[in-house]
Amino acid sequence: MLKDHIRELVHQVSVMSEEQRRREEQDEPTALRRKYELELVNLKVEALLVRSCRSSSVMPCVPLWHTQKPLLPPPPPPLFPSPLCAPNPAHTPVARPFPCLHEN
């Protein structure tokens, strides 16, 4: 009787382990297929980006913020080299198009 019970338990364990192995074999291809499908999508996106960058009808690959126009124009250059028209030894002397109002 005890031997029969042990045999029954051994049989159940072997059946359960066989089912577990079969499930793992089925899950593994499914997981691999999902992984490869995702990698394939990523490769397709990369290929499209490279193709569009190499196309002569499309601008070269430049970040988008370089292609957009600035919202405000740059400020105009200052009329005088310094607020009080003081000479700056770092700058070379330049003829001023307008007389300095602070020299009078």
Buried (B, 14 or more C-beta within 10 A) or exposed (E): EEEEEEEEEEEEEEEEEEEEEEEEEEEEEEEEEEEEEEEEEEEEEEEEEEEEEEEEEEEEEEEEEEEEEEEEEEEEEEEEBEEEBEEEEEEEEEEEEEEBEEEE
